[in-house]
Amino acid sequence: MASSGNSGGLMSSAGLVRYFDSEDRNAIRIDPKTVMAFCILFGVFVQVLTLTVA
């Protein structure tokens, strides 16, 4: 039988929201543009390897 009150879903996730909202000062910070540039260069590198090896 379903209870007529709130199931407490928001209360149980409030700690996770607070945890992920805080920034750790010891964390590694990488600019998103750097990540995108690395992914593009890695993709080009794989394509060049595919063309030269195959």
Steps between C-alpha positions, in 0.01 A plus 500: 500500500644840401548757770334836454807703610822602332737208438802706606674488162611860517619471858715197422666668200564833674837380631613396151405835354695678772795261449522551124437874529810560708830538320809327631806723511727198441318388185669516161343773287515460123356754259224347281671641190813304591299179525334562163834579334652182643206290374525648152877449485464145627237429232730638228787291639288183483395579143862555396601170661216324322608636164869423548467153655219361286 
